[in-house]
Amino acid sequence: MNNAASPAQALWALAGAIPFLLSIALLGYALSNRVIVVFAIGWFVLQIFGYSMTLKLAKGDPAHYLVKGQVLLHWIALMLLGALLLKANG
């Protein structure tokens, strides 16, 4: 049995890992500077809960439509955070 991930699974796993790692970085920044702490904690917890539940329902397949929706949701949150930071600095 071949347990290697397909290219689609690897792509969606990477696409989900990027906002997750950035939320950890945001959480560290928020806690050290005491800004947007509630958002940083909430986004991090939402990702842990969301990814764990969707991967459980998708039986571990990162290319499942539920996981794809979760990944896209967090990319939208990342874009909104970027827009918020651009607006604050501009």
VEXMITOR-494862 format. One record per atom (N, C-alpha, C, O): residue number from 1; x, y, z; residue in one letter. Coordinates in steps of 0.2 Angstrom, whole numbers, plus 2048, in hexadecimal, padded with zeros to 3 digits. Layout:
N
ATOM  seq    x    y    z  type
ATOM  NUM    X    Y    Z     A
...
//
This chain:
90
ATOM  seq    x    y    z  type
ATOM    1  804  7FA  800     M
ATOM    1  800  800  800     M
ATOM    1  804  806  800     M
ATOM    1  809  807  804     M
ATOM    2  803  80B  7FC     N
ATOM    2  807  811  7FB     N
ATOM    2  803  816  7FF     N
ATOM    2  7FE  818  7FE     N
ATOM    3  807  819  804     N
ATOM    3  804  81E  809     N
ATOM    3  807  825  807     N
ATOM    3  806  82A  80B     N
ATOM    4  80A  826  801     A
ATOM    4  80D  82C  7FF     A
ATOM    4  807  831  7FD     A
ATOM    4  802  82F  7FB     A
ATOM    5  808  837  7FF     A
ATOM    5  803  83C  7FE     A
ATOM    5  803  83E  7F6     A
ATOM    5  808  83E  7F3     A
ATOM    6  7FD  83F  7F4     S
ATOM    6  7FC  841  7ED     S
ATOM    6  7FE  849  7EC     S
ATOM    6  7FF  84C  7F1     S
ATOM    7  800  84B  7E6     P
ATOM    7  802  852  7E6     P
ATOM    7  7FC  857  7E8     P
ATOM    7  7FE  85C  7EB     P
ATOM    8  7F6  855  7E7     A
ATOM    8  7F0  859  7EA     A
ATOM    8  7F0  85A  7F1     A
ATOM    8  7EF  85F  7F4     A
ATOM    9  7F1  854  7F4     Q
ATOM    9  7F1  853  7FC     Q
ATOM    9  7F7  857  7FE     Q
ATOM    9  7F6  85B  803     Q
ATOM   10  7FD  857  7FB     A
ATOM   10  803  85B  7FE     A
ATOM   10  802  862  7FD     A
ATOM   10  804  866  801     A
ATOM   11  7FF  864  7F7     L
ATOM   11  7FD  86B  7F6     L
ATOM   11  7F8  86E  7FB     L
ATOM   11  7FA  874  7FE     L
ATOM   12  7F3  86B  7FD     W
ATOM   12  7EE  86D  802     W
ATOM   12  7F1  86D  809     W
ATOM   12  7EF  871  80D     W
ATOM   13  7F5  868  80A     A
ATOM   13  7F8  868  811     A
ATOM   13  7FD  86E  812     A
ATOM   13  7FD  871  817     A
ATOM   14  801  86F  80C     L
ATOM   14  805  875  80D     L
ATOM   14  801  87C  80D     L
ATOM   14  803  880  811     L
ATOM   15  7FC  87C  809     A
ATOM   15  7F7  882  809     A
ATOM   15  7F4  883  810     A
ATOM   15  7F3  889  812     A
ATOM   16  7F3  87E  814     G
ATOM   16  7F0  87E  81B     G
ATOM   16  7F5  880  820     G
ATOM   16  7F4  883  825     G
ATOM   17  7FC  87E  81F     A
ATOM   17  801  87F  823     A
ATOM   17  803  886  824     A
ATOM   17  805  888  829     A
ATOM   18  803  889  81E     I
ATOM   18  805  890  81E     I
ATOM   18  801  895  822     I
ATOM   18  804  898  826     I
ATOM   19  7FB  895  822     P
ATOM   19  7F7  899  827     P
ATOM   19  7F8  897  82E     P
ATOM   19  7F7  89B  832     P
ATOM   20  7F8  891  82F     F
ATOM   20  7F9  88E  836     F
ATOM   20  800  891  839     F
ATOM   20  800  893  83E     F
ATOM   21  805  890  835     L
ATOM   21  80C  893  837     L
ATOM   21  80C  89A  838     L
ATOM   21  80F  89D  83D     L
ATOM   22  808  89E  834     L
ATOM   22  808  8A5  835     L
ATOM   22  803  8A7  83B     L
ATOM   22  805  8AC  83E     L
ATOM   23  7FE  8A3  83C     S
ATOM   23  7FA  8A4  842     S
ATOM   23  7FF  8A3  849     S
ATOM   23  7FE  8A7  84D     S
ATOM   24  803  89E  849     I
ATOM   24  808  89E  84E     I
ATOM   24  80C  8A4  84F     I
ATOM   24  80D  8A6  854     I
ATOM   25  80F  8A6  849     A
ATOM   25  813  8AC  849     A
ATOM   25  80F  8B2  84C     A
ATOM   25  812  8B6  850     A
ATOM   26  809  8B3  849     L
ATOM   26  805  8B8  84C     L
ATOM   26  803  8B8  853     L
ATOM   26  803  8BD  857     L
ATOM   27  802  8B2  855     L
ATOM   27  801  8B1  85D     L
ATOM   27  807  8B3  861     L
ATOM   27  806  8B6  866     L
ATOM   28  80D  8B1  85F     G
ATOM   28  813  8B3  862     G
ATOM   28  814  8BB  862     G
ATOM   28  815  8BE  867     G
ATOM   29  812  8BE  85C     Y
ATOM   29  813  8C5  85C     Y
ATOM   29  80E  8C9  860     Y
ATOM   29  80F  8CE  863     Y
ATOM   30  808  8C6  860     A
ATOM   30  802  8C9  863     A
ATOM   30  803  8C9  86B     A
ATOM   30  802  8CE  86F     A
ATOM   31  806  8C3  86D     L
ATOM   31  807  8C2  874     L
ATOM   31  80D  8C7  877     L
ATOM   31  80D  8C9  87C     L
ATOM   32  812  8C7  873     S
ATOM   32  818  8CB  875     S
ATOM   32  816  8D3  875     S
ATOM   32  819  8D7  879     S
ATOM   33  812  8D5  870     N
ATOM   33  811  8DC  86F     N
ATOM   33  80A  8DE  872     N
ATOM   33  808  8E4  872     N
ATOM   34  806  8D9  874     R
ATOM   34  7FF  8DB  877     R
ATOM   34  7FB  8DE  872     R
ATOM   34  7F7  8E3  874     R
ATOM   35  7FB  8DC  86C     V
ATOM   35  7F6  8DF  867     V
ATOM   35  7F2  8D9  863     V
ATOM   35  7F5  8D4  863     V
ATOM   36  7EC  8DA  862     I
ATOM   36  7E8  8D5  85E     I
ATOM   36  7E8  8CE  861     I
ATOM   36  7E9  8C9  85E     I
ATOM   37  7E9  8CE  868     V
ATOM   37  7EA  8C8  86B     V
ATOM   37  7E4  8C3  86B     V
ATOM   37  7E5  8BD  86A     V
ATOM   38  7DE  8C6  86B     V
ATOM   38  7D8  8C2  86B     V
ATOM   38  7D7  8BF  864     V
ATOM   38  7D6  8B9  863     V
ATOM   39  7D9  8C2  85F     F
ATOM   39  7D8  8C0  858     F
ATOM   39  7DE  8BA  857     F
ATOM   39  7DC  8B5  854     F
ATOM   40  7E4  8BB  859     A
ATOM   40  7E9  8B7  858     A
ATOM   40  7E8  8B0  85C     A
ATOM   40  7E9  8AB  859     A
ATOM   41  7E5  8B0  862     I
ATOM   41  7E3  8AA  866     I
ATOM   41  7DD  8A7  862     I
ATOM   41  7DE  8A1  861     I
ATOM   42  7D8  8AB  861     G
ATOM   42  7D2  8A8  85D     G
ATOM   42  7D4  8A4  857     G
ATOM   42  7D1  89F  855     G
ATOM   43  7D8  8A8  853     W
ATOM   43  7DA  8A5  84C     W
ATOM   43  7DE  89E  84D     W
ATOM   43  7DD  89A  849     W
ATOM   44  7E2  89E  852     F
ATOM   44  7E6  898  853     F
ATOM   44  7E2  893  855     F
ATOM   44  7E3  88D  853     F
ATOM   45  7DE  894  85A     V
ATOM   45  7D9  88F  85D     V
ATOM   45  7D4  88C  857     V
ATOM   45  7D3  886  857     V
ATOM   46  7D2  891  853     L
ATOM   46  7CD  88F  84E     L
ATOM   46  7D0  88A  849     L
ATOM   46  7CD  886  846     L
ATOM   47  7D7  88C  847     Q
ATOM   47  7DA  888  843     Q
ATOM   47  7DC  881  845     Q
ATOM   47  7DB  87C  842     Q
ATOM   48  7DE  880  84C     I
ATOM   48  7DF  87A  84F     I
ATOM   48  7D8  876  84F     I
ATOM   48  7D8  870  84D     I
ATOM   49  7D3  879  851     F
ATOM   49  7CC  875  851     F
ATOM   49  7CA  874  84A     F
ATOM   49  7C8  86E  849     F
ATOM   50  7CA  878  846     G
ATOM   50  7C8  877  83F     G
ATOM   50  7CB  872  83B     G
ATOM   50  7C8  86E  838     G
ATOM   51  7D2  873  83B     Y
ATOM   51  7D6  86E  837     Y
ATOM   51  7D5  867  83A     Y
ATOM   51  7D5  862  837     Y
ATOM   52  7D5  866  841     S
ATOM   52  7D5  85F  844     S
ATOM   52  7CE  85C  842     S
ATOM   52  7CD  856  841     S
ATOM   53  7C9  860  843     M
ATOM   53  7C2  85D  841     M
ATOM   53  7C1  85C  83A     M
ATOM   53  7BE  857  838     M
ATOM   54  7C3  860  836     T
ATOM   54  7C2  85F  82E     T
ATOM   54  7C7  859  82C     T
ATOM   54  7C4  855  828     T
ATOM   55  7CD  858  82F     L
ATOM   55  7D1  853  82D     L
ATOM   55  7CE  84C  830     L
ATOM   55  7CF  847  82D     L
ATOM   56  7CB  84D  836     K
ATOM   56  7C8  847  838     K
ATOM   56  7C2  845  834     K
ATOM   56  7C1  83F  833     K
ATOM   57  7BE  849  832     L
ATOM   57  7B8  848  82E     L
ATOM   57  7BA  846  827     L
ATOM   57  7B7  842  824     L
ATOM   58  7C0  848  824     A
ATOM   58  7C2  846  81E     A
ATOM   58  7C7  840  81E     A
ATOM   58  7C9  83E  819     A
ATOM   59  7C7  83D  824     K
ATOM   59  7CB  837  825     K
ATOM   59  7D2  838  823     K
ATOM   59  7D6  834  820     K
ATOM   60  7D5  83E  824     G
ATOM   60  7DC  840  823     G
ATOM   60  7DE  842  81C     G
ATOM   60  7E4  843  81B     G
ATOM   61  7D9  843  818     D
ATOM   61  7DB  845  811     D
ATOM   61  7DB  84D  811     D
ATOM   61  7D6  850  811     D
ATOM   62  7E1  850  810     P
ATOM   62  7E1  857  810     P
ATOM   62  7DE  85A  809     P
ATOM   62  7DD  860  809     P
ATOM   63  7DD  856  804     A
ATOM   63  7DA  858  7FE     A
ATOM   63  7D2  857  7FE     A
ATOM   63  7CF  858  7F9     A
ATOM   64  7CF  856  804     H
ATOM   64  7C8  855  804     H
ATOM   64  7C5  85C  804     H
ATOM   64  7C8  861  806     H
ATOM   65  7BF  85C  802     Y
ATOM   65  7BC  863  801     Y
ATOM   65  7BB  866  808     Y
ATOM   65  7BB  86D  808     Y
ATOM   66  7BA  863  80D     L
ATOM   66  7B9  866  814     L
ATOM   66  7BF  869  816     L
ATOM   66  7BF  86F  818     L
ATOM   67  7C5  866  815     V
ATOM   67  7CB  869  816     V
ATOM   67  7CD  86F  812     V
ATOM   67  7D0  874  814     V
ATOM   68  7CB  86E  80B     K
ATOM   68  7CD  874  807     K
ATOM   68  7C9  87A  809     K
ATOM   68  7CB  87F  809     K
ATOM   69  7C3  879  80B     G
ATOM   69  7BF  87F  80E     G
ATOM   69  7C2  882  814     G
ATOM   69  7C2  888  814     G
ATOM   70  7C4  87E  818     Q
ATOM   70  7C8  880  81E     Q
ATOM   70  7CE  884  81C     Q
ATOM   70  7CF  889  81F     Q
ATOM   71  7D2  882  818     V
ATOM   71  7D8  885  816     V
ATOM   71  7D6  88C  812     V
ATOM   71  7D9  891  814     V
ATOM   72  7D1  88C  80E     L
ATOM   72  7CF  892  80B     L
ATOM   72  7CD  897  810     L
ATOM   72  7CE  89D  80F     L
ATOM   73  7C9  895  815     L
ATOM   73  7C7  899  81A     L
ATOM   73  7CC  89D  81E     L
ATOM   73  7CC  8A3  81F     L
ATOM   74  7D2  899  81F     H
ATOM   74  7D7  89C  823     H
ATOM   74  7DC  8A0  81E     H
ATOM   74  7DF  8A5  821     H
ATOM   75  7DC  89F  818     W
ATOM   75  7DF  8A3  813     W
ATOM   75  7DB  8AA  813     W
ATOM   75  7DE  8AF  812     W
ATOM   76  7D5  8AA  813     I
ATOM   76  7D1  8B0  813     I
ATOM   76  7D2  8B4  819     I
ATOM   76  7D3  8BA  819     I
ATOM   77  7D2  8B0  81F     A
ATOM   77  7D4  8B4  825     A
ATOM   77  7DB  8B7  825     A
ATOM   77  7DC  8BD  827     A
ATOM   78  7E0  8B4  822     L
ATOM   78  7E6  8B6  821     L
ATOM   78  7E6  8BC  81C     L
ATOM   78  7EA  8C1  81E     L
ATOM   79  7E2  8BC  817     M
ATOM   79  7E2  8C2  813     M
ATOM   79  7DF  8C8  816     M
ATOM   79  7E1  8CE  815     M
ATOM   80  7DA  8C7  81A     L
ATOM   80  7D6  8CC  81E     L
ATOM   80  7DB  8CF  823     L
ATOM   80  7DB  8D5  824     L
ATOM   81  7DF  8CB  826     L
ATOM   81  7E4  8CD  82B     L
ATOM   81  7E9  8D2  827     L
ATOM   81  7EB  8D7  82A     L
ATOM   82  7EB  8CF  822     G
ATOM   82  7F0  8D4  81E     G
ATOM   82  7ED  8DA  81C     G
ATOM   82  7F0  8DF  81C     G
ATOM   83  7E7  8DA  81A     A
ATOM   83  7E3  8E1  818     A
ATOM   83  7E3  8E5  81E     A
ATOM   83  7E4  8EB  81E     A
ATOM   84  7E1  8E2  824     L
ATOM   84  7E1  8E6  82A     L
ATOM   84  7E8  8E9  82C     L
ATOM   84  7E8  8EF  82E     L
ATOM   85  7ED  8E5  82B     L
ATOM   85  7F4  8E8  82D     L
ATOM   85  7F6  8ED  828     L
ATOM   85  7F9  8F2  829     L
ATOM   86  7F4  8EC  821     L
ATOM   86  7F5  8F2  81C     L
ATOM   86  7F2  8F8  81E     L
ATOM   86  7F4  8FE  81D     L
ATOM   87  7EB  8F7  820     K
ATOM   87  7E7  8FD  821     K
ATOM   87  7EA  901  827     K
ATOM   87  7EA  907  828     K
ATOM   88  7EC  8FD  82C     A
ATOM   88  7EF  900  832     A
ATOM   88  7F5  904  831     A
ATOM   88  7F7  909  834     A
ATOM   89  7F9  901  82C     N
ATOM   89  800  904  82B     N
ATOM   89  800  90A  826     N
ATOM   89  804  90D  824     N
ATOM   90  7FA  90A  822     G
ATOM   90  7FA  90F  81C     G
ATOM   90  7F5  914  81D     G
ATOM   90  7F5  918  819     G
//
